[in-house]
Amino acid sequence: MTSSLPSLPNPISTPEPPAPDNAGKGGRYGMLPRLAGKSYIPLGLFARVPLAMLTIGVLTLVTAVSESYAIGGYAAGAVGVGAAIGAPLVGYLADRFGQKRVLLVSAVSNAVLVCAVVLMAYGIGEFTVGATVAMLAAALLAGASSPQVGPLSRVRWMALSKKLPKKEQGPLVDTALSLEGTADEVTFVLGPALVGLLASLVAPWLPLVLAAAMTVTLVTLFAIHPTQAAVGARQNSVTSNAGYIPAEPIKWLRVAVPVFGMVCMGAFFGSSQTALTAFTGVHGSVDQAGLMYAVMGASSAVTALSVAYWPVAFRHAWRWVLTAGLMAAGTLAFLLPDSLGSMIIVLLLVGLPVGPTMVTIFSVGSVIAPPQWMGTVMTALASGIVAGTALGSSIAGSLAQTVGYHTAFVVPIVAASALFVMGVVSAVVLRKNLSRGNSAQQP
């Protein structure tokens, strides 16, 4: 283990690693590989790619085989619903029994179910109601069993930060969450692009088979990585000088605020992509929608990295209010473009506050979640994004089909506005929790 960490002793057992600013070259981001190991960051990035490939991969495969957009859409929707339901369950089990065992089981079962979807799609001679329902059930289970690498990776960073001096823990968590937000943005772009490339050049089954193979190998490596030891299984009590103290329960009404914020964020993502597809169909071709959407993802990823350098005194709730307010104002520009060139400029600008908003909401979740339930809360936030994406896509798609893309772009405007409102709610309802969280991060 120590051979991969030349600058630090064992990252799991060392109680007081050097502070990030003095750890050597690279500043705050340079501290992350020294704390978790050089292989951890690239492993955490690529291990989440299969999940980003799953929905679009199922949509592409089933649509191609069944020659029905409706059946393909139902199959993709089943994956999304399964992921929205299964993600918190995976998080709960990881909190209860430890990440290693849960991720190993999830990786194997998900790979098997994804391959089952492929076999069923090609094995169905005629897509009768019964055969279609059976395939949709397999797609639902494939989504539900998806390994939640992103949320559980955030939990590991929070656990690893406890090894640092208390005044350095907050900046380290902000840095790690900024990196995780960027990784999510990269995979959101890379996954669909990889599916489109492989499906068009080889066959529509290849992306899903590749995703299954990547899940078995990369998620397994992520599951057994030494950092998993920093996150133990939940205990029913903790020891203190006063004896045993019961573990703190989750206060779901408080958690509901950032979760609903992530639903709004997902609705923004889904509706933006769907409305943009309709826009490119009028002003270019629908094949260009993915590349256009990647423009917003690129600017979002860059600004997500900047959150690590925002002052600690800038409270999480007010970060949410500011960045979501900028999102709400920026999305109004979606109504202006009348060409692909002008839309690219709008997408670059609209994307700027998106990354920091998502990072901030995950930070809010990390502050209000009890440590022993961190995995449950983080996966609930991720589940909110999935559910919101499906909701936003369906509403915007219906409007684009019946009225036109201009009306479809109203949906991301409403979603961003609702996200701003939830930021204000967090500043009021969670004021005491977030104040304690920020205070704990200050020297």
QUIDAVEN-V135763 format. One record per run of one state. SS is the DSSP state (a for helix, b for strand, c for the rest). FROM is the first residue (numbers start at 1). TO is the last residue. If there is no record, write none. Layout:
ss=SS from=FROM to=TO
ss=SS from=FROM to=TO
This chain:
ss=c from=1 to=1
ss=a from=2 to=4
ss=c from=5 to=19
ss=a from=20 to=22
ss=c from=23 to=26
ss=a from=27 to=36
ss=c from=37 to=37
ss=a from=38 to=46
ss=c from=47 to=48
ss=a from=49 to=66
ss=c from=67 to=68
ss=a from=69 to=97
ss=c from=98 to=98
ss=a from=99 to=123
ss=c from=124 to=128
ss=a from=129 to=144
ss=c from=145 to=148
ss=a from=149 to=161
ss=c from=162 to=165
ss=a from=166 to=201
ss=c from=202 to=205
ss=a from=206 to=224
ss=c from=225 to=225
ss=a from=226 to=230
ss=c from=231 to=236
ss=b from=237 to=240
ss=c from=241 to=242
ss=b from=243 to=246
ss=c from=247 to=251
ss=a from=252 to=283
ss=c from=284 to=285
ss=a from=286 to=309
ss=c from=310 to=315
ss=a from=316 to=335
ss=c from=336 to=339
ss=a from=340 to=368
ss=c from=369 to=370
ss=a from=371 to=402
ss=c from=403 to=404
ss=a from=405 to=429
ss=c from=430 to=430
ss=a from=431 to=441
ss=c from=442 to=443
